[in-house]
Amino acid sequence: MKQFKIFTLTITLTMLVYKSSAQDANKTSFSLQESIDYSLKHSPNYLNAELDLKSADYRRKEITGLGLPQIGGSIDLKDYINIPTSLLPAQIFGGPEGTFLPVEFGTKYNATAGFNASQLIFSSDYIFGLKASKEFMNLSKINVTRSKADLVSQVSKAYYTAIISKERLKLLDANIVRLKKAFDDTKALNQQGFAELIDVERIEVQYNNLVTEKDKAEKLIGLTQSMLKFQMGYDLNDQLSLTDSLDVKGDFQEMSISKIDVTQRPDYQLFQAQQLLYDIDVKRLKWGYLPTLAAYGSYQYNAQRNEFNLLSFDKNDQNKQWFKIALIGVTLNVNIFDGLQRNYRIQQAKMTSQKNQNTLKNLQLGAELEASSASVLYNNAYLSVSIQKRNMELAQHVYDVAQKKSVNGIGSNIEIVIAESTLKEAQTNYLSAVYDMVVSKIDYKKATGTLVK
């Protein structure tokens, strides 16, 4: 009964995971957060960073295994086609002094089977190798965080670029509708003799320019969505729709420029972790002058036969026995003089460590400058959004007035052309300011290490 319950639970969990994966695979509508979540599961670069972390964990376990007992087994079989010959003094057998008698010692077949074991007792390289493996694990984790921050930044920028392109297309559509009405009205007035042909042609030129610009904007939307798909790890041939809208009221507010805590940045943490590794390497080399101590042991059986009957065993027959061999021992390796090679390696390691410290200092200065620059750009864009939004509203009002005047016959059509051009420019400036504000905020969060947790 218990096994049946476990089986049922396993099947249920498997179905839930499969259902979740299927929904993820068939999903085509994404908010910004959903796009980020999707990219964290499918972006090749981020997945590689996670694989590097797993590989670092296996490497740490591999190094740990060096300090555990090493046990092996072996079987060795020899067939002496020519039995080794030894020279014995001939005088032992009554021969003349100073001469030697060649004698073949041994049997044609020899076999050895057994186990051997060794245990590292003390090694400075192993001790510091363990410390380095732990720091390398930490470095790999930081690298995953850095890759995540880069990915979130790229996906967010691509998402907002696609949204702003859609907003620009909506504004162009609205402008085309308005200008088409003005064109039709002016053309009708021209046919009735109340407007000149040049007025119709002016508006037609403006209208054709807007239609051409719309075609370009539609192609640009496809390009921006392809870029977003690429950043997400999404199939470029699949449909993708964005559910978020351009909301400049959200959590946008003017920033105060203060001292930046660069220790929150993943890239700074990465160099800090590297600094620890370099310092460990210097200590490892210094401690390398200490001796290495290891214990070992071996337990074997040996057989020597003139016939190939190694599997035959008879304790009463000396020619059909396996003889036991057992030993234990310790090995102490001491570095007495190496031509000062290790000393020079220590100096090189110190130079590498100092270079990394200089890089850390330079990174700190650069990070503070980057964050300050991003905050200034953000505040400027934040102020510009309000101004450009007001300009867009004023331009819209001017256009509406110009159109009413034209309809009532008290204004010229050239006013409509100028007002429409001014409105389109104000709309473009507004969207550019919104994009600058969004991007600079992302850059500020990335520069201060607060983009991801």
C-alpha positions in Angstrom: 0.0 0.0 0.0 2.8 2.4 0.9 4.6 1.6 -2.4 1.4 2.3 -4.3 1.0 5.7 -2.6 4.6 6.6 -3.5 4.0 5.5 -7.1 0.8 7.6 -7.3 2.6 10.7 -5.8 5.5 10.3 -8.3 3.1 10.1 -11.3 1.2 13.1 -10.1 4.3 15.2 -9.7 5.6 14.1 -13.1 2.3 15.2 -14.7 2.4 18.6 -12.9 5.9 19.2 -14.1 5.1 18.2 -17.6 2.0 20.4 -17.6 4.0 23.3 -16.4 6.6 22.8 -19.1 4.0 22.4 -21.8 2.4 25.7 -20.7 5.7 27.4 -20.7 6.5 26.1 -24.2 3.1 27.2 -25.6 3.0 30.6 -24.0 3.1 33.5 -26.4 2.0 36.5 -24.3 4.5 38.0 -21.9 4.7 40.7 -19.4 8.2 42.2 -18.6 8.6 40.0 -15.5 7.4 36.9 -17.4 9.9 37.7 -20.1 12.7 37.8 -17.5 11.5 34.6 -15.9 11.4 32.9 -19.3 14.9 34.1 -20.2 16.3 32.7 -17.0 15.1 29.3 -18.1 16.1 29.4 -21.7 18.9 31.9 -22.3 22.0 29.9 -23.4 24.5 32.3 -21.8 22.7 32.2 -18.4 22.3 28.4 -18.6 26.0 28.1 -19.3 26.7 30.2 -16.1 24.6 27.8 -14.1 26.4 24.8 -15.7 29.7 26.4 -14.7 28.5 26.6 -11.1 27.6 22.9 -11.2 31.0 22.1 -12.7 32.7 24.1 -9.9 30.8 22.0 -7.3 32.0 18.8 -9.0 35.6 20.2 -9.1 35.4 21.0 -5.3 34.3 17.4 -4.6 37.0 16.1 -6.8 39.7 18.0 -4.8 38.1 16.8 -1.6 38.4 13.3 -2.8 42.2 13.6 -3.0 42.3 13.6 0.8 40.3 10.4 1.1 41.8 6.9 1.1 42.8 5.8 -2.4 42.1 2.1 -2.9 42.9 0.1 -6.1 43.1 -3.5 -7.2 45.3 -5.1 -9.8 46.0 -8.4 -11.6 49.3 -8.9 -13.4 50.0 -11.9 -15.6 53.4 -12.5 -17.2 54.4 -15.1 -19.8 58.2 -15.2 -20.0 59.0 -16.3 -23.6 62.6 -16.1 -22.5 63.2 -16.6 -18.8 65.5 -13.9 -17.4 69.1 -15.0 -17.2 71.4 -14.2 -14.2 75.2 -14.6 -14.0 76.6 -16.5 -11.0 80.3 -16.8 -10.1 81.4 -20.1 -11.7 83.7 -20.9 -8.8 80.6 -21.6 -6.6 80.0 -24.7 -8.8 83.7 -25.6 -9.0 84.6 -23.5 -12.1 87.6 -21.3 -12.6 87.7 -18.1 -10.5 86.8 -14.9 -12.3 84.3 -16.6 -14.7 80.5 -16.6 -14.6 77.9 -19.2 -15.2 74.6 -18.0 -16.9 71.6 -19.4 -15.1 67.9 -18.9 -15.8 65.9 -18.2 -12.6 62.2 -18.2 -12.3 59.2 -19.9 -14.0 57.6 -19.3 -17.3 54.3 -18.0 -15.9 53.9 -15.5 -13.1 50.8 -13.9 -11.7 50.2 -11.3 -9.0 46.8 -10.2 -7.7 45.9 -7.9 -4.8 44.9 -4.6 -3.4 46.8 -1.4 -2.6 45.8 1.6 -0.6 47.2 5.0 0.2 46.3 7.9 2.5 47.5 11.4 2.3 48.4 12.5 5.9 49.8 16.0 5.4 50.1 18.2 2.3 50.0 22.0 2.2 48.9 21.9 -1.4 45.9 19.8 -0.4 45.0 22.1 2.5 45.1 25.2 0.3 43.5 23.4 -2.6 40.4 22.8 -0.4 40.3 26.5 0.5 40.7 27.5 -3.1 37.9 25.2 -4.2 35.5 26.8 -1.8 36.4 30.2 -3.0 36.1 29.1 -6.6 32.5 27.9 -5.7 31.8 31.4 -4.4 33.2 33.0 -7.5 31.0 30.8 -9.7 27.9 31.8 -7.7 28.8 35.5 -8.1 29.3 34.9 -11.9 25.8 33.5 -12.0 24.5 36.6 -10.3 26.4 38.8 -12.7 25.1 36.9 -15.7 21.6 37.2 -14.3 22.0 41.0 -13.9 23.3 41.3 -17.5 20.4 39.2 -18.8 17.7 41.1 -16.8 19.2 44.4 -18.1 19.2 43.2 -21.8 15.7 41.7 -21.6 14.3 44.8 -19.9 15.8 47.2 -22.4 14.7 45.1 -25.4 11.2 44.8 -23.9 10.8 48.6 -23.4 12.2 49.2 -26.9 9.5 47.0 -28.3 6.8 48.7 -26.2 7.9 52.2 -27.3 8.0 51.1 -30.9 4.4 49.9 -30.6 3.4 53.2 -28.9 5.1 55.1 -31.7 3.2 53.1 -34.3 -0.1 53.9 -32.4 0.7 57.6 -32.6 1.5 57.4 -36.2 -1.8 55.7 -36.9 -3.6 58.4 -35.1 -1.7 61.1 -37.0 -2.4 59.3 -40.3 -6.2 59.2 -39.5 -6.2 62.9 -38.6 -4.2 64.0 -41.7 -6.2 61.8 -44.0 -9.4 63.6 -42.8 -7.7 66.9 -43.4 -6.6 65.8 -46.8 -10.1 64.6 -47.8 -11.7 67.8 -46.5 -9.2 70.0 -48.3 -9.6 68.0 -51.5 -13.3 68.4 -51.3 -12.9 72.2 -50.7 -10.6 72.3 -53.8 -13.2 70.6 -55.9 -15.7 73.2 -54.8 -13.3 76.0 -55.5 -12.7 77.0 -51.9 -9.1 75.8 -51.6 -6.1 75.9 -53.9 -4.5 72.7 -55.4 -1.2 73.5 -53.7 -2.9 73.2 -50.3 -4.1 69.7 -51.3 -0.6 68.8 -52.5 1.1 70.0 -49.3 -1.1 67.8 -47.1 -0.7 64.9 -49.5 3.1 65.1 -49.3 2.8 65.1 -45.5 0.4 62.3 -45.6 2.6 60.1 -47.9 5.6 60.8 -45.6 3.5 59.6 -42.6 2.5 56.4 -44.4 6.1 55.7 -45.3 7.2 56.3 -41.8 4.5 53.9 -40.5 5.9 51.2 -42.9 9.3 51.7 -41.4 7.9 51.6 -37.9 6.2 48.3 -38.5 9.4 46.8 -39.7 11.2 48.2 -36.7 8.7 46.5 -34.4 9.5 43.2 -36.0 13.2 43.9 -35.5 12.8 45.0 -31.8 10.7 41.9 -31.1 13.3 39.7 -32.7 15.9 41.2 -30.5 13.7 40.6 -27.5 13.2 36.9 -28.5 17.0 36.5 -28.9 17.6 37.9 -25.4 14.9 35.6 -24.0 16.1 32.5 -25.8 12.7 32.4 -27.5 12.2 30.9 -31.0 12.5 33.7 -33.5 9.8 32.1 -35.7 7.2 31.9 -33.0 4.6 34.6 -32.3 5.3 36.9 -29.3 2.9 39.5 -27.8 3.7 42.0 -25.1 1.1 42.5 -22.3 2.7 45.4 -20.4 2.0 49.0 -21.5 4.2 52.1 -21.3 3.4 53.4 -17.8 5.6 56.3 -16.8 3.8 56.8 -13.5 5.0 53.5 -12.0 7.9 53.7 -9.6 9.7 56.5 -11.4 10.8 59.3 -9.2 13.8 61.7 -9.1 16.9 60.2 -7.6 19.3 61.7 -5.1 22.9 61.3 -6.0 24.8 59.8 -3.0 27.9 57.7 -2.4 27.7 54.4 -4.2 28.2 51.1 -2.4 30.2 49.3 -5.1 30.4 46.1 -3.0 26.9 45.3 -4.1 28.0 45.0 -7.7 28.5 41.4 -8.9 31.6 42.3 -11.0 33.2 44.0 -7.9 32.4 40.9 -5.8 33.9 38.8 -8.6 37.2 40.6 -8.3 37.1 40.3 -4.6 36.6 36.6 -4.8 39.5 36.4 -7.3 41.6 38.4 -4.8 41.0 35.7 -2.2 42.1 33.1 -4.6 45.3 35.0 -5.5 46.1 35.4 -1.7 45.5 31.7 -1.2 47.8 30.9 -4.0 50.6 33.0 -2.4 50.1 31.2 0.9 50.1 27.8 -0.9 53.4 28.5 -2.5 54.9 29.7 0.8 53.7 26.6 2.6 55.0 24.4 -0.2 58.4 24.2 1.6 56.8 22.0 4.2 57.2 18.2 3.7 54.5 15.9 2.4 53.6 12.8 4.3 51.6 9.9 3.0 50.9 6.3 4.1 50.5 3.3 1.9 49.9 -0.4 2.1 49.6 -3.4 -0.2 48.2 -6.9 0.1 48.9 -9.3 -2.7 49.1 -13.0 -3.7 51.7 -14.3 -6.2 51.9 -17.5 -8.2 54.8 -18.9 -10.2 54.2 -21.8 -12.5 56.0 -23.6 -15.3 52.6 -24.6 -16.8 49.6 -22.4 -17.4 47.5 -23.7 -14.6 47.3 -20.5 -12.5 43.7 -21.3 -11.4 44.8 -24.7 -9.9 45.4 -24.6 -6.2 46.8 -27.3 -3.9 48.0 -26.4 -0.5 50.1 -29.6 -0.3 51.8 -29.0 -3.6 54.4 -26.1 -3.6 54.1 -25.8 -7.4 50.4 -25.1 -7.1 50.2 -22.5 -4.4 49.6 -18.7 -4.2 52.1 -16.9 -1.9 51.0 -14.0 0.2 52.7 -10.6 0.1 51.7 -7.8 2.5 53.4 -4.5 3.3 52.7 -1.1 4.8 54.9 2.0 4.7 55.1 5.8 4.8 56.6 8.3 2.4 58.0 11.6 3.5 58.9 14.0 0.7 61.1 17.0 1.7 62.0 19.8 -0.7 65.6 20.6 0.1 66.7 22.9 -2.8 64.8 23.6 -6.0 67.1 26.2 -7.5 64.9 29.0 -6.0 62.1 28.1 -8.4 59.4 28.2 -5.8 60.6 31.6 -4.5 60.2 33.1 -8.0 56.8 31.5 -8.3 55.8 33.2 -5.0 57.0 36.6 -6.3 55.0 36.1 -9.5 51.9 35.2 -7.5 52.4 38.4 -5.4 52.5 40.5 -8.5 49.3 38.9 -9.8 47.6 39.6 -6.4 48.8 43.3 -6.5 47.5 43.7 -10.0 44.1 42.5 -9.0 44.1 44.9 -6.1 44.8 47.8 -8.5 42.0 46.5 -10.8 39.6 46.5 -7.8 40.5 50.1 -7.0 40.0 51.1 -10.6 36.7 49.3 -10.7 35.5 51.1 -7.6 36.3 54.5 -9.1 34.7 53.5 -12.4 31.6 52.1 -10.7 31.0 55.3 -8.7 31.4 57.3 -11.9 29.1 55.0 -13.8 26.4 55.1 -11.1 26.6 58.9 -10.8 26.4 59.3 -14.6 23.4 57.0 -14.7 21.6 58.9 -12.0 22.3 62.3 -13.7 21.0 60.9 -17.0 17.9 59.5 -15.3 17.1 62.7 -13.5 17.5 64.7 -16.7 15.3 62.2 -18.6 12.7 62.3 -15.7 12.5 66.0 -16.0 12.4 65.9 -19.8 9.5 63.4 -19.8 7.3 66.0 -18.0 8.3 68.8 -20.3 8.0 66.7 -23.5 4.6 65.4 -22.4 3.4 69.0 -21.9 4.9 69.9 -25.3 3.0 67.0 -26.9 -0.3 68.1 -25.3 0.3 71.7 -26.6 1.2 70.5 -30.1 -2.0 68.4 -30.1 -4.0 71.4 -29.1 -2.4 73.6 -31.8 -3.1 70.9 -34.4 -6.8 70.7 -33.4 -7.2 74.5 -33.5 -5.5 74.6 -37.0 -7.8 71.9 -38.3 -10.9 73.7 -37.0 -9.8 77.0 -38.5 -9.2 75.2 -41.8 -12.7 73.6 -41.7 -14.3 76.9 -40.9 -12.4 78.6 -43.7 -10.5 81.1 -41.5 -7.1 79.4 -41.6 -4.7 78.1 -44.2 -3.9 74.5 -44.8 -0.2 75.2 -44.4 -0.9 75.7 -40.7 -2.2 72.1 -40.6 1.0 70.8 -42.2 3.2 72.8 -39.8 1.1 71.8 -36.8 1.1 68.1 -37.7 4.9 68.2 -38.2 5.3 69.9 -34.8 3.0 67.3 -33.2 4.9 64.4 -34.7 8.2 65.9 -33.5 6.8 66.4 -30.0 5.5 62.8 -29.9 8.9 61.5 -31.0 10.7 63.6 -28.3 8.3 62.4 -25.6 8.9 58.7 -26.5 12.7 59.3 -26.7 12.6 60.9 -23.2 10.6 58.0 -21.8 13.1 55.5 -23.3 16.0 57.4 -21.9 14.4 57.4 -18.5 13.7 53.7 -18.5 17.1 52.7 -19.8 19.0 55.1 -17.4 17.1 53.7 -14.4 18.0 50.1 -15.5 21.7 51.2 -15.9 21.6 52.9 -12.4 20.2 49.8 -10.7 22.8 47.7 -12.5 25.6 50.1 -11.6 24.6 50.0 -7.9 24.1 46.2 -7.8 20.4 46.5 -7.0 19.0 45.2 -10.3 18.7 41.6 -9.1 18.8 40.0 -5.7 
